Amino acid sequence: MWRYRVRCAILFLVIAVSPARADDLTDFNTLMEGVASHIRVAIDALKTGNADLATLEIDRTRQSWGMLQQHFGGRRPKMFETNTHYKNIMTGVSARLVGAELLLNAGRPDAAIDSLNKLRGDFYELRKSSGIVVLADCVRDADTAMDALMAYDGGALDFDKAETRADLAAKATDYGNTLKRCDGIASEAVHAEPEFRRLMDGAQASLALIPKAIAARAGDLLHRVLNELRSFDNLLASRFG
């Protein structure tokens, strides 16, 4: 608890001492990451059945959202001046959080997770429609690329078909390139973080085995590699998405 309070106090001071400009993208992204970080923890808590922590994190999400609203004072940031999604998304956050908490209290954790994930999706679409990309959005793109790659897990693959080998290789390359893009987007602090490095480097090491699996027509190896990649991908989404 004390670490959370210290982190919030530091974040508030950092934002408060900067010029109160509605066009400050750095401030907006920093505050939004504060909101997103609590949503991630709330979702993880719900998945593991920790309702008390989930409730606490939803409340912390609400507090972080209040900090964002306080900083921008109801003004639309410059980068969203022409964004038609901005008003609906930004005015609906508080209601969505109340809805997620009601679902949790009603004993419907899966529905609460779905509600929180939709809120994350709204933030993603808001930034995407204004040409803004942050690490969380890149990790989301990586998750989509991983979903496409996982289509090759399970069932007998016909490695003798050139189109099968080519498509599998292309999907693996797409996922690897997306991870490299995320690595480049990460801040210096995140880029050097041991957990981030373990996940990024581990995923790239696993990806390097896919061409070997294709060349050897080794379905068992491919299955193992894809499951390793899915694990890395899930942890990236949970921690940084």
SULTA-V117211 format. One record per helix or strand of 2 or more residues. SS is the DSSP state (H for helix, E for strand). FROM is the first residue (numbers start at 1). LEN is the number of residues. If there is no record, write none. Layout:
BEGIN
SS & FROM & LEN
SS & FROM & LEN
END
This chain:
BEGIN
H & 2 & 16
H & 25 & 23
H & 51 & 22
H & 78 & 3
H & 86 & 20
H & 109 & 20
H & 135 & 18
H & 162 & 24
H & 188 & 5
H & 194 & 14
H & 210 & 6
H & 219 & 22
END
